[in-house]
Amino acid sequence: MNLTLRRIIFYTFCFLFLVISTLIILYASGYQINYRYLFTPLGVQKTGMTIIYSNPAGADIYLNNKMVKRFSSPWLGQIIPAQDIAIRTPANIKDLAPGAYDLRVEISGYWPWERQINISPGKITHVLDINLFRKTSPELMAQVASQPISLSPNDKKIYLSASGRFFDLKTQTLGNTLAAAISSTSNVSWSADSNRLAVDKYLLNLKNPEKNLALDKIIGAGITNLKWNAELDKIYYQYKNSIDVFSFSNQTSQTIVTADNILDYEVANKNLYYVVRDGINAKLEFYSLDGKKIVKEINLPASDGYQLINPTAKLINLYDQKYQTLYLIDPVVADANPILETIDSVKKTQWISDSELVWANDYEIWALDLDKNENKLITRWSQPITAIIKTKAANYILYTTAKTINVITWTASDDIQTTELANFDSIASPVYNATEKNLYFTAKSGGEEGLYRLNIQ
């Protein structure tokens, strides 16, 4: 081998070493070669990455309709073919060219999740709030007429108000009628331990039905609006022009306050809150159960439609059903007017946390964040919204129309996706069992009515 040939080989290897070393250094530093603009300022680009989590995990990831596989970076894949091994959630995907990507996450048996994400040079795009929902058919649990239902606080029993019966979620059995005289339109109030239920003028004992009580026979006719609070040995009710409490331990009643035209009441934080119509106006009274006196009074616009709703919320939720106005009131603020928010055109409400409220009218769903002082529109819908359903997740909402069950998911950048989960001839009174991640409801399909279960996740 002559000297010239040796020099050519030497310089060729030196050139290849420099090129390959440069490519490796660029790759290790998070850069890529853009061959379309090789001899321009865009020839070398700083890449970005994305971190993707989903619930459940193990979902396939697609970027611009191409499944993400190992060694499938935009430029390294031109040198080393992608291995036939899919990258699944949770995943860190590196070496992505800056720009917009159509992201799709899917797993067998679930509805796909789709969004557009933006990758920035040298930065990480987090996609951590992906909830995938099962693509399953609702299961008929019991043949009953469509009617309002109520889920116990421990997620173990459903009360069917029209028939006065319980459905046991553990044994999947429907119990006998408990009390034939109970009105199907009565308010239902569970005790905190889920062992007793107040409905109409009855106290139903789930553990020992022989101890069911007809309170009107003990106290007298005319009792209404039975309500529990955290005290298991007491129940509150209205009787004529007073709010009273019944003690189970000694089977006696005691009057707490007396006032004309009491519209509604609520017991919380050792206080009794009640609304009275005062001439053409109305007022909300704060009564201390310990001090046995009125400690605050709030004047309200004239209406006879006030109700106290969402008793487990941190704030007092005073709802004017007549004018569809919701007042959020801080029970501990010392100001003369502790009304924090007034929201109009409200028909349904669900608290997601102490500071986040989801509410809806017939065609819109909104989210109120008290910490951010922000009330934003989530979505509009062409069919009247009949219910919104609370879940533990902060980034999706279940809701129903007269015939469909739907889920709305959104990201921190407010990208919205709506998915229809089920369709019936009619749907009534959905409740969400967080323990099982199931939605229960009564519905009619093809002439058959019943109690149904839909597994969400």
Secondary structure, DSSP 8 states (H G I E B T S, - for coil): --HHHHHHHHHHHHHHHHHHHHHHHHHHTTEEE-GGGTTSGGGEEE-EEEEEEEESS--EEEETTEE-BTT--TTGGGTS---S-B-BSSEEEEEE-SEEEEEEEE-TTB--EEEEEEE-TT-EEEEEEEE--B----EEEE---S--EEE-TTSSEEEETTTTEEEETTTTEE---S-TT--TT--EEE-TTSSEEEETTEEEESS-GGG-EEHHHHT-TTEEEEE--S-TTEEEEEETTEEEEEETTTTEEEEEEE-SSEEEEEEETTEEEEEEEETTEEEEEEEETTTTEEEEEEEE-S-S-EEEE-TTSSSEEEEETTTTEEEEE-SS--SS--EEEEE-S--EEEESSSSEEEEE-SSEEEEEETTTTEEEEEEE-SS---EEE--S-SSEEEEE-SSEEEEEEE-TT--EEEEEEEE-SEEEEEEEETTTTEEEEEEEETTEEEEEEEE--
